[in-house]
Amino acid sequence: MSYAMTVRLSTGFGPTVERVRAALKDQGFGVLTEIDMRSTLREKLGADVEDYVILGACNPPLAHRAMQADPAIGLLLPCNVVVRAEGADSTVVQAMDPQVMVQLSDAPELRGVADEAAARLRAALDVLSA
């Protein structure tokens, strides 16, 4: 099983990050965290990588249901969404497939949560690639 849902876009990094934020919001996700990997790796290692950001997206009702089903599920939350540059004018957007939760937990109630989260994340990605 692949752990990522992926779309490739012919748009620059900055505009794509803003579009991703809007698409996530439209699907009920807020961005709780943002990690700028390019800046972090440059500062800590002196490494030069292309633009790369990790957005920690959370849909509170889904997160609450998941935590009720399996209190340890917080180890897999929030749903990480990566936006990374691929050359000057294209980007890759990847969201962790929530079905990974189902495979790592014994809680059967997580299947419905994962199904809904995956559908919402897929809808956000579909908007980007439309």
N, C-alpha and C positions, 0 to 999 in steps of 0.2 A: 504494500500500500504506500502510495506517495503521501508525504506529510504536508504537501503544499498545494495550494490552488494558485495558479499563475496566469497572468496576462502580460503581454508585451505591447508597449505603446510607442508610437512615433511622435512623442512629445518630450520636451525637456523636463529635467528633474524638478525644478521649482514649481512650475504649473501643475505637474502631476501630483506632487505632494498635496497641494491645495485641493485638487479634484478628488483625491483619495479621502481626505478629511471630510469633504462634503458628501461623498457617496456613503461613507461609513455613518455619518450623522443621519442621513436619510433612512438608513436601515436600523436606527436606534442605538448606534454605538457612539460612545464618547471616547476621546483619546485621553487616557490617564497619564501616559508617559510618552516621552519622545527621546530616543537615544540617537545622537548624531555620531555614527561610527567613524565617518571620515575625520571629523574633528578630534574625537577621542583617540583614534589610532595615531594621528599625527602628533598629538600632544604627548601621549604616553610612550610611543615607540619610534616616532619620527618616520612612520610609514606613510606613504602617499597612495591613497586608494580613491576610486571614483566616489561621487556622492552616494551615500548609503544611510538611510534612516530607518529605525525600527520604531513603529508606532504601537503602543500598548492599547488596544481597543477593547472597550468593555460595554456590554449591553447589560445594565444592572438587573433587569428581571431574569434574564437567562443566567447570569452569574449567581444570583440568589438561588434559583432552582437547582443549579449544579452543586452549590455548596450544601444545600439541604440533602441532596442525594449522596454526596460524598464529601465530608468536610476537608479531606486532604486535597481536593481538586484545585484548591487555590495554588498549588504548585504549578498548575498548567494555565493559570489565568494571569493577566488578561490574554485575549487573542492577539498574538503578534502579527503585525502586518509590516512587511518590508517594502520599501521603495528604494530602488537602486538604479543609478545611471548605467546605461550601456552605450558608451560612446557619447557624442555631443548632443544628439537629438533623439535619443530613445531611452526608454526606461522599462524596468521590469517591476511589476507589483506582485507580491506574493503574500498570501494569507495562510497561516497555519490551519490545516484542515481540522475542525473540531472533532471529527470522527476519531482522531488520535486519543481523545479522552476516553472514548468507549473501549478502546483496546487496552488501555492502561488501568482501568478501574473495573471492579467487579459489580458496581452499582447499576442494575438494569434501568433505573430511572434516568440515567444519563443519556440513553439513546435518543429520547425525544428532544432533550436539550441540545444535543449535538446536531441532530437533524435540523432543528430550527436555526441554530447558529450558522451551520454550513449553508443553509438556504439564503440567509441574510447576507453572509459574506460573499457568496456566489453572485447574488443580485447586485451587490456593490461593485464587484469586479466586472460584471456584465455591463453596467452603466458606463464604466470607464472605457471599455473596448467597443462600445456602440458608436 
